[in-house]
Amino acid sequence: MKLFTNKELCEIFNVGNATIVELVRAGKLPAERVVDNVTLFSPDIISKWVEKLVMNVDDKKYLEEFKRLLWEMNPAAMQAIKEYGEQFDDPQPPKRYYLVKEKSKKFGFLFYVRYLENGRLVPSRWCTHTNDREAAKAWAIDNRERLLALYFNRDTVKKTYGDLYTILKKYYAKDSMYLQIDAKRGRRFSDKSRVTYHNFIINRFIPYLRKNKIKDFEEIDTPLLSRFQNNLLADRVKDGKTLPGVKPKTVNHYISHISLIFDHLIQEGHVKINPCKSLISLKRGEENVRGCYEIPLLKGVFNKTWKDQLSYLLCLVIYTTGMRNSEIERMKVNDLITIDKVNFIDIPESKTKNGIRIVPMHDIVYKKLAFTPLGTHN
């Protein structure tokens, strides 16, 4: 006849080990014998202890059937034993999960876990990556909160971070939730710049990815971005007209804003690598560098008829100061200053500290700006 161990008897009576030990110590529960410091119990004696009973079933079915019959035979006695055990044992926490075996070619089988939440079975199941039951139990307990949080928040996460093209289309869009998150980290830029980046993503980057059948951020690697650089540099034909390629400096600028998208997704845990970091920036040639012209050389540059006075003055500033277009656009009359009889343009605001400066201005240019009437222009 199969003899029960303490553990099996705990399962039968729904009590902890301390209860069985105390019952034996008090002489209330008859033990068969002790073998190698393990107390064994005879099913026949146990059944007679509750009420006469004869059974002959093996293993787990034997335990379950024995337990069921004891409860049917004398539920009051079984309940009394359970209540007696409550004096010695802490209430056992509910398991709230169960493990199922699934076939695996590599391991024979693996345990998958399904969770119970609020009395209901969660539809999804998760692989524990082990066929060891104890290790699977530990994995199920350790990962419960994380997995259930991901499951119940899946709709919100999917809505915020959808597929590749959803994110790209919305990232630099107006009132973008992504940019709102970035703004809290100190990353801000003007609405005009945002529109420029948005148009670039929509009109150049997305079509290139679709052409190469890219479906996920993980498929975007450094070689792909390198080919995209070449694509931007090359001339292209649109509506029968040949359009020159993007200048190297501008290509680098656009790539940096693709890189910012990857940085955001890394911080939010949606990608692991930013392929832009390994991309070699394009070197711009000397012909792409716009410097300042000395006054004697301006004659050749300005040897043409200008359609209006404003265009003339803007180009005059560009070629004599080296200021960026965005800086010239913000320039006002009050920014023209004189220090020790030397004329300057004051630039009080800029994206960088080095951009905040005063720029020397030739007397001829200063007089043109200060005294040329421009009608409605400020």
C-alpha positions in Angstrom: 0.0 0.0 0.0 1.2 3.5 -0.9 2.2 5.5 2.2 1.6 9.3 2.4 4.3 11.8 3.2 3.7 15.0 5.1 3.5 17.0 1.9 0.8 14.7 0.4 -1.2 14.8 3.6 -1.0 18.6 3.6 -2.5 18.5 0.1 -5.3 16.1 1.2 -6.4 18.2 4.1 -5.6 21.7 2.6 -3.3 22.6 5.5 0.3 23.5 6.0 3.1 21.3 7.2 3.0 22.8 10.7 -0.5 21.5 11.2 0.4 17.9 10.4 3.5 18.1 12.6 1.4 19.5 15.5 -1.3 16.8 15.1 1.3 14.1 15.2 3.1 15.6 18.2 -0.3 15.9 20.0 -1.0 12.2 19.3 -4.1 13.1 17.4 -2.9 11.9 14.0 -1.6 8.4 13.8 1.7 8.1 11.9 2.8 4.7 10.3 6.6 5.0 10.8 9.6 7.2 10.3 12.1 6.3 7.5 15.2 8.4 7.1 13.7 11.2 9.2 10.6 11.2 6.9 7.2 10.6 8.6 5.0 8.3 6.6 1.2 7.8 7.0 -0.9 4.8 6.1 -3.9 5.6 4.0 -5.8 2.8 5.7 -5.1 4.2 9.2 -5.9 7.7 8.0 -9.2 6.7 6.5 -10.1 4.8 9.7 -9.1 7.9 11.7 -11.8 9.8 9.9 -14.1 6.9 9.2 -13.6 3.4 7.9 -12.6 3.5 4.2 -10.8 1.2 1.7 -9.1 2.6 -1.5 -6.7 1.4 -4.1 -5.9 4.3 -6.6 -2.4 5.4 -7.6 -0.5 8.7 -7.6 -2.4 12.0 -8.0 -5.8 10.4 -8.8 -5.4 8.4 -5.6 -4.8 11.6 -3.6 -7.6 13.5 -5.2 -10.1 10.7 -4.8 -9.0 10.0 -1.3 -9.5 13.7 -0.4 -12.9 13.9 -2.0 -14.2 10.7 -0.3 -13.0 11.9 3.1 -14.8 15.2 2.7 -18.0 13.4 1.5 -17.8 10.9 4.3 -17.3 13.3 7.2 -17.1 17.0 6.2 -17.4 18.1 9.8 -14.3 16.2 10.8 -12.3 17.5 7.8 -13.4 21.0 8.5 -12.5 20.7 12.2 -9.0 19.6 11.1 -8.7 22.5 8.8 -9.8 25.0 11.5 -7.4 23.3 13.9 -4.5 24.0 11.5 -5.4 27.7 11.3 -3.9 28.0 14.8 -0.5 27.1 13.5 -0.3 28.1 9.9 -0.4 31.4 8.1 -3.1 31.4 5.4 -1.6 30.2 2.2 -1.7 32.9 -0.5 -3.7 32.0 -3.6 -1.6 30.6 -6.4 -3.2 32.8 -9.1 -1.5 31.1 -12.0 -1.1 27.6 -13.4 1.5 26.0 -15.7 0.8 24.1 -18.8 3.2 22.0 -20.9 3.8 22.8 -24.6 5.9 20.7 -27.0 9.3 22.1 -27.9 11.6 20.6 -30.6 14.7 21.7 -28.7 13.7 20.9 -25.1 11.0 18.3 -25.5 8.5 20.6 -23.7 8.4 24.0 -22.1 6.2 25.4 -19.3 3.8 28.2 -20.2 2.1 30.2 -17.6 -1.5 31.6 -17.5 -2.6 34.0 -14.8 -5.8 34.4 -12.8 -6.8 38.1 -12.2 -9.8 39.1 -10.2 -11.1 35.6 -10.4 -10.9 35.4 -14.2 -8.4 33.7 -16.4 -6.3 36.0 -18.5 -6.5 34.9 -22.1 -2.8 35.3 -23.0 -0.1 32.9 -21.9 3.6 33.4 -21.6 6.5 31.0 -22.1 8.7 30.5 -19.0 11.6 29.3 -21.2 12.2 26.3 -19.0 11.0 22.7 -18.5 11.9 22.7 -14.8 8.7 23.0 -12.8 10.3 24.8 -9.8 12.1 27.3 -12.1 8.9 27.8 -14.1 7.0 28.6 -10.8 9.7 31.1 -9.8 9.6 32.8 -13.2 5.7 33.0 -13.1 5.8 34.7 -9.7 8.7 37.0 -10.5 7.2 38.2 -13.8 3.5 38.4 -12.9 3.2 42.1 -12.3 5.2 43.1 -15.4 3.4 40.7 -17.8 -0.1 41.6 -16.6 0.8 45.4 -16.8 1.9 44.9 -20.4 -1.2 42.9 -21.1 -3.8 45.3 -19.6 -2.0 48.4 -21.0 -1.6 46.9 -24.5 -4.2 49.1 -26.1 -2.7 52.3 -24.8 0.9 51.2 -25.8 -0.3 50.2 -29.2 -2.1 53.5 -29.7 0.9 55.5 -28.6 3.6 53.5 -30.2 2.0 51.8 -33.2 3.9 50.5 -36.3 6.9 52.0 -38.0 4.9 54.3 -40.4 2.4 55.5 -37.8 5.2 56.7 -35.5 7.1 58.4 -38.4 4.0 60.2 -39.7 3.1 61.5 -36.3 6.4 62.2 -34.7 7.0 65.7 -36.0 3.3 66.4 -36.6 1.6 69.3 -34.9 0.8 68.7 -31.2 2.8 65.4 -31.4 2.6 63.5 -28.1 6.2 62.3 -28.8 7.5 65.9 -28.9 5.6 66.7 -25.8 7.5 63.9 -24.0 10.8 65.2 -25.5 10.0 68.8 -24.4 9.9 67.6 -20.7 13.5 66.4 -21.3 14.5 69.8 -22.5 14.4 69.2 -26.3 12.6 72.0 -28.1 12.7 73.7 -31.5 10.6 76.2 -33.4 7.4 75.3 -35.2 9.0 76.2 -38.5 11.8 73.7 -37.9 9.2 71.1 -36.9 7.3 71.6 -40.2 10.6 71.2 -42.1 11.5 67.9 -40.4 7.9 66.6 -40.7 7.9 67.3 -44.5 11.2 65.6 -44.9 10.1 62.5 -43.1 6.8 62.4 -45.1 8.2 63.2 -48.5 11.6 61.6 -48.5 12.3 59.1 -45.7 9.0 57.2 -45.7 8.9 56.7 -49.5 12.4 55.4 -49.4 11.6 52.9 -46.6 8.5 51.7 -48.5 10.5 51.3 -51.7 12.9 49.0 -49.8 10.0 47.2 -48.1 11.0 48.1 -44.6 8.3 47.1 -42.1 9.8 47.7 -38.7 12.3 49.9 -36.9 14.6 46.9 -36.3 15.0 46.5 -40.1 16.5 50.0 -40.3 20.3 49.6 -40.0 23.4 51.7 -40.7 24.0 50.4 -44.3 20.4 51.3 -45.2 20.8 54.8 -43.9 24.1 55.1 -45.8 22.3 54.3 -49.0 19.6 56.8 -48.0 22.4 59.5 -47.8 23.4 58.6 -51.3 19.8 58.9 -52.4 19.5 62.4 -51.0 22.7 63.5 -52.6 21.8 62.4 -56.1 19.9 64.6 -58.5 16.3 63.5 -59.2 13.7 64.1 -61.9 10.3 65.5 -60.9 7.6 66.5 -63.3 10.2 66.5 -66.2 12.6 68.7 -64.3 15.9 67.7 -62.9 16.2 68.8 -59.2 19.7 69.0 -57.7 20.5 66.7 -54.8 20.5 67.8 -51.2 23.8 69.4 -49.9 25.9 67.2 -47.6 25.5 69.6 -44.7 21.7 69.4 -45.0 21.8 65.6 -45.3 23.6 65.4 -42.0 21.1 67.8 -40.5 18.1 65.6 -41.6 19.8 62.4 -40.5 20.3 64.0 -37.0 16.5 64.4 -36.7 15.9 60.8 -37.7 18.4 59.9 -35.0 16.3 61.9 -32.5 13.4 59.6 -33.2 15.5 56.5 -32.4 16.8 58.2 -29.2 13.2 58.8 -28.1 12.2 55.2 -28.8 15.2 53.8 -27.0 14.3 55.9 -23.9 10.8 54.6 -24.1 12.0 51.0 -24.4 10.7 50.3 -27.9 14.0 49.8 -29.7 17.4 48.8 -28.5 19.9 50.4 -31.0 20.1 53.7 -32.8 21.7 52.9 -36.2 22.3 56.6 -36.9 25.1 56.7 -34.3 27.2 54.4 -36.4 26.6 56.4 -39.6 29.5 58.4 -40.9 28.6 62.1 -41.5 29.1 63.5 -44.9 32.0 65.8 -45.5 31.1 69.0 -47.2 33.5 70.3 -49.9 34.9 73.8 -50.0 32.4 74.8 -52.7 29.6 74.3 -50.3 31.1 76.7 -47.7 29.6 80.2 -47.8 32.1 82.8 -46.6 32.1 86.6 -46.3 33.1 88.6 -49.4 35.4 91.6 -49.2 33.8 94.8 -50.4 36.0 95.0 -53.6 34.8 91.5 -54.6 31.1 92.3 -54.2 31.1 94.1 -57.6 31.2 90.7 -59.4 28.5 89.2 -57.2 26.1 92.1 -57.5 26.7 92.9 -61.1 23.1 92.4 -62.0 19.7 94.0 -61.9 17.6 93.3 -58.7 13.9 92.9 -58.9 13.4 94.8 -55.7 15.4 96.7 -53.0 14.7 94.1 -50.3 16.3 91.2 -52.3 19.3 93.4 -52.9 19.7 94.2 -49.2 19.2 90.6 -48.0 21.9 89.3 -50.4 24.2 92.2 -49.4 24.0 91.0 -45.7 24.4 87.4 -46.7 27.6 87.9 -48.7 29.2 90.4 -46.2 28.4 88.8 -42.8 28.2 85.1 -43.3 25.0 85.1 -41.1 22.6 82.2 -41.4 19.3 82.8 -43.2 17.3 82.2 -40.0 19.3 84.9 -38.2 18.8 87.4 -41.1 15.0 86.7 -41.0 14.9 87.7 -37.3 17.0 90.8 -37.7 15.3 94.1 -36.8 16.4 97.8 -37.1 17.1 97.9 -33.4 19.7 95.1 -33.9 21.9 97.6 -35.8 24.3 98.9 -33.1 27.5 101.0 -33.0 30.3 100.4 -30.5 33.4 102.8 -30.6 32.4 104.0 -34.1 32.3 100.4 -35.4 29.0 99.1 -36.7 27.6 95.7 -35.7 24.5 93.5 -36.0 23.5 92.2 -32.6 22.3 88.6 -32.4 20.9 88.2 -28.9 19.2 84.8 -29.4 20.4 81.5 -30.9 20.1 77.8 -30.6 23.7 77.6 -29.2 25.8 79.8 -27.0 28.3 80.5 -29.8 25.4 81.8 -31.9 24.8 84.7 -29.5 27.2 87.3 -30.8 27.7 90.6 -32.5 28.7 90.5 -36.2 30.9 93.3 -37.6 29.3 95.2 -40.6 31.0 97.3 -43.2 30.0 101.0 -43.3 28.6 100.7 -46.8 26.3 97.8 -45.7 25.3 99.6 -42.5 24.3 102.7 -44.4 22.3 100.7 -46.9 20.4 98.9 -44.2 19.9 102.0 -42.0 18.9 104.6 -44.5 17.4 102.8 -47.5 13.5 103.2 -47.5 11.8 99.8 -48.0 8.1 100.9 -48.0 6.2 98.3 -46.0 9.3 96.3 -45.0 10.7 96.6 -41.4 
